[in-house]
Amino acid sequence: MPVSVRPQNLRPLTSLRFFAALWVVVYHYWPNFQATKPILVDKGVLGVDLFFVLSGFILSHVYLEKVRDGRFDYGAFLWTRLARIYPLHIAIIAGLATLLLSLAFVGIHAGNQVLIWPSLPAQLTLTQAWGLATRGGWNYPSWSISAEWFAYLAFPGFAFAACRLWHRPRLAVGLAAGLVVLAYSLFPVVAGFPLTHASTLWGALRVVPSFALGCALWLVWRADLIQSRGAALALASLSLAALLASVALSLPDAVSILACAGLVLGLGAAARRGSRVLSHPILVHLGEISFALYMISIPWQLVVTTGLQKMHWIDPAHMPLGVWLLMVAGTVPMGALCHHLVERPARAAMRRVQFGKPAPKLRLETAE
């Protein structure tokens, strides 16, 4: 691949989404295993922050130049993003309600903390991470897409800041990294718990620094500051090592998030230089179904544990390793089914909807 080519499809970053989702799934499933929790598992919440960094990078990759050139349609952008996340979210809510009400009808009461009806309006409006659904319930992982929705609504603000720093990518990354450190340092002082544990109450705030960091990283990627495949792969390898070390040494979460940022930038730069790392079709497909895998993980866990409760020789709170691994592995086919039967068809259907009048274009000038 010529060095001047900027590929639209960054396959290594698609594959990385699968590993981020799996990290979160293992974190959520570990209590069913009841073994001593390794620190790497305990830090599985960082997989969500990695998602947020990736989201900022990829949306910048697709839209920032349109913003700068005055070709950005905010209404179409929001509709496209809603088509990406909303149909599967609604399908899972409907499926959970149907499943649990049907079980209750035959005398099986499961998931008493799931059907929290006062939280349903916030779930339906994707505002459950804005402090509007403090009782939680329903499909717990959906708080993160509520936070993503907040970032989508605020994307013109992120784009304005990025465009003002268009020719200063190093400064952009420095400022975004400083925002990450500041947010993750001050939040525990105010809230009493780490920002990486914020979900339904403060999730909309949690997305901001990581998403901004992803936008700034794309400016570095666009400027082609990493000019060899070897340097890109070295950055990715060192960042992965730094991430593992920061987790093993229990360093502040901000350090781990900055290491995730280096991994994203390194893999993105490697793809630009023609590297095939993490580009195998199987890995790319796993990355493509990662959103569905992530969203179906808690309902799948509920189905498995409810079924095991009827098998008196298996305690769902103390699963044998083999059974637990089967539950983890089961998220892949379940995610694939949701992706191909719900997510993709519904997304395509929504994107075929034509608006009668185009939304006003947004043009942002950049600092030269």
SVG drawing of the C-alpha trace seen along z (x, -y; Angstrom):
<svg xmlns="http://www.w3.org/2000/svg" viewBox="-49 -30 59 63">
<polyline fill="none" stroke="black" stroke-width="0.4" points="0.0,0.0 1.5,-3.4 2.3,-5.5 0.0,-8.3 -3.1,-6.1 -5.5,-6.6 -7.7,-3.5 -11.3,-4.1 -11.7,-0.7 -9.1,-0.3 -9.5,3.4 -7.2,3.7 -9.3,1.2 -12.5,3.2 -10.8,6.4 -9.8,4.5 -13.4,3.9 -13.9,7.6 -11.2,7.8 -12.5,4.8 -16.0,6.4 -14.6,9.7 -12.7,8.0 -16.0,6.5 -17.9,9.8 -15.3,11.7 -15.5,9.0 -19.3,9.3 -19.3,13.1 -16.5,13.7 -18.8,13.7 -20.4,16.9 -17.1,18.6 -16.3,17.5 -12.5,17.9 -10.1,15.3 -10.5,12.4 -7.2,11.6 -6.4,7.9 -6.7,8.1 -10.3,9.2 -11.0,6.7 -10.0,3.9 -12.4,5.2 -14.4,2.0 -11.6,0.3 -12.9,2.1 -15.7,-0.4 -13.3,-3.3 -11.3,-1.7 -14.6,-1.6 -15.1,-5.3 -11.6,-6.1 -12.2,-4.0 -15.5,-5.7 -14.0,-9.2 -11.2,-8.1 -13.6,-6.3 -16.2,-9.1 -13.5,-11.6 -12.1,-9.4 -15.5,-9.3 -16.9,-12.8 -14.2,-15.4 -13.1,-16.3 -16.8,-16.7 -17.2,-19.1 -14.1,-21.1 -15.3,-21.3 -18.8,-22.3 -20.3,-19.0 -21.5,-17.8 -25.2,-17.1 -26.0,-17.0 -29.5,-15.5 -28.3,-12.8 -25.4,-12.1 -27.7,-11.6 -30.1,-9.4 -27.2,-7.2 -25.8,-6.9 -29.2,-6.1 -29.6,-3.4 -26.4,-1.9 -27.4,-1.5 -31.1,-1.8 -32.8,1.1 -30.8,3.8 -31.3,1.9 -35.0,1.9 -35.1,5.5 -33.3,6.6 -35.5,4.7 -38.6,6.2 -37.0,9.7 -36.1,9.3 -39.7,8.2 -41.2,11.0 -38.9,13.7 -39.2,12.6 -43.0,12.1 -43.4,15.5 -41.3,17.2 -43.2,15.4 -46.5,16.7 -45.3,20.3 -44.0,19.6 -40.3,19.0 -39.2,15.7 -35.8,14.6 -34.1,11.3 -36.0,9.4 -33.6,6.5 -34.2,6.4 -37.8,5.2 -37.6,1.9 -40.5,0.1 -39.8,-3.5 -36.5,-3.3 -38.1,-2.3 -38.7,-5.9 -35.0,-6.7 -34.1,-3.4 -36.4,-4.1 -35.0,-7.6 -31.3,-6.5 -30.9,-8.8 -30.3,-6.2 -26.7,-7.3 -27.6,-10.9 -28.7,-10.4 -32.4,-9.8 -32.5,-6.1 -30.8,-5.8 -32.6,-2.6 -31.0,-0.9 -32.5,2.4 -33.2,3.7 -30.1,4.4 -27.3,3.0 -24.6,2.6 -26.9,0.3 -25.8,-2.6 -22.7,-2.8 -24.7,-3.4 -26.6,-6.1 -23.3,-7.7 -22.3,-7.3 -25.6,-8.9 -24.6,-11.9 -21.3,-12.1 -23.1,-11.9 -25.4,-14.8 -22.3,-16.8 -20.2,-15.8 -20.3,-19.4 -18.5,-20.5 -15.9,-17.9 -15.5,-18.6 -15.2,-22.4 -12.3,-21.8 -10.6,-19.3 -10.9,-21.6 -9.4,-24.5 -6.4,-22.3 -6.3,-20.8 -2.7,-21.7 -1.6,-21.2 -2.2,-17.4 0.4,-17.1 -1.1,-19.9 -4.6,-18.3 -3.4,-15.0 -1.6,-16.8 -4.8,-18.7 -7.0,-15.6 -4.6,-13.6 -4.6,-16.3 -8.4,-16.2 -8.3,-12.5 -5.9,-12.9 -7.9,-15.8 -11.3,-14.1 -10.1,-10.8 -8.3,-12.6 -11.0,-14.9 -14.1,-12.7 -13.3,-10.4 -12.9,-13.5 -16.4,-14.7 -18.3,-11.4 -16.4,-9.1 -15.7,-6.4 -13.6,-6.0 -14.9,-7.4 -14.3,-4.0 -17.2,-2.7 -19.6,-5.4 -22.5,-4.0 -26.1,-5.0 -25.5,-8.0 -22.4,-9.6 -21.9,-7.7 -22.6,-10.7 -19.6,-12.4 -17.4,-9.4 -17.5,-9.3 -16.3,-12.9 -12.5,-12.7 -12.0,-9.3 -14.1,-10.4 -12.1,-13.7 -8.9,-11.7 -10.0,-9.5 -10.8,-12.7 -7.3,-14.1 -5.6,-10.8 -7.2,-10.9 -5.6,-14.3 -2.2,-12.7 -3.1,-9.7 -4.2,-12.1 -1.0,-14.2 0.9,-10.9 3.4,-11.6 4.2,-7.9 6.0,-7.3 7.0,-3.6 5.3,-0.3 7.9,0.7 7.3,-2.5 3.6,-1.9 3.8,1.7 6.4,0.7 4.0,-1.9 1.1,0.6 3.3,3.2 4.7,0.8 1.2,-0.6 -0.2,2.9 2.7,3.7 2.1,0.4 -1.6,1.2 -0.9,4.6 1.7,3.2 -0.6,0.4 -3.3,2.9 -0.9,5.3 0.6,2.5 -2.8,1.0 -1.7,-2.4 -4.4,-5.1 -7.0,-4.4 -6.0,-7.4 -2.6,-5.8 -4.4,-2.7 -6.6,-4.8 -3.6,-6.7 -2.0,-3.3 -5.3,-2.3 -4.9,-5.5 -1.4,-4.5 -2.7,-1.1 -5.4,-2.6 -3.0,-5.1 -0.4,-2.4 -2.8,0.1 -4.4,-2.7 -1.0,-3.8 0.0,-0.2 -3.1,0.2 -2.2,-2.9 1.2,-1.5 -0.2,1.7 0.3,4.0 -2.0,7.0 -1.8,7.3 -5.3,8.1 -6.7,8.0 -7.7,11.7 -11.2,12.0 -12.3,14.0 -11.0,11.3 -12.6,8.5 -15.9,10.3 -15.7,10.8 -15.1,7.1 -18.1,6.4 -20.4,8.4 -18.8,7.0 -21.6,4.5 -24.2,7.2 -22.0,9.5 -21.6,6.8 -25.4,6.0 -26.6,9.6 -24.1,10.6 -26.2,9.9 -29.4,11.4 -27.4,14.5 -26.0,14.7 -29.5,14.4 -30.8,17.2 -27.9,19.5 -28.0,19.0 -31.8,19.3 -31.5,22.6 -28.8,23.9 -31.0,23.2 -33.2,26.1 -30.1,28.4 -29.5,29.1 -26.0,30.4 -24.7,27.1 -24.8,23.9 -24.9,20.9 -23.0,18.9 -20.2,21.5 -19.9,22.8 -17.4,25.4 -14.7,23.9 -16.0,25.8 -19.5,24.6 -18.3,21.1 -16.2,21.1 -19.1,22.4 -21.2,19.5 -18.5,17.0 -18.0,18.7 -21.8,18.7 -21.8,14.9 -20.1,15.2 -22.9,17.2 -25.5,15.2 -23.9,12.0 -23.6,13.2 -27.3,14.1 -28.3,10.7 -26.0,8.9 -27.2,10.7 -30.9,11.1 -31.5,7.7 -28.7,5.2 -27.8,5.2 -31.2,5.5 -32.7,2.9 -29.8,0.5 -30.1,0.9 -33.9,0.3 -33.4,-2.9 -30.7,-4.2 -33.0,-3.8 -35.3,-6.4 -35.1,-9.7 -35.6,-13.1 -37.7,-15.5 -35.4,-18.4 -31.7,-18.2 -30.5,-19.3 -28.5,-22.6 -24.8,-22.1 -22.3,-22.8 -19.1,-24.5 -16.3,-25.1 -13.2,-27.1 -9.8,-25.8 -6.8,-27.5 -4.0,-27.7"/>
</svg>
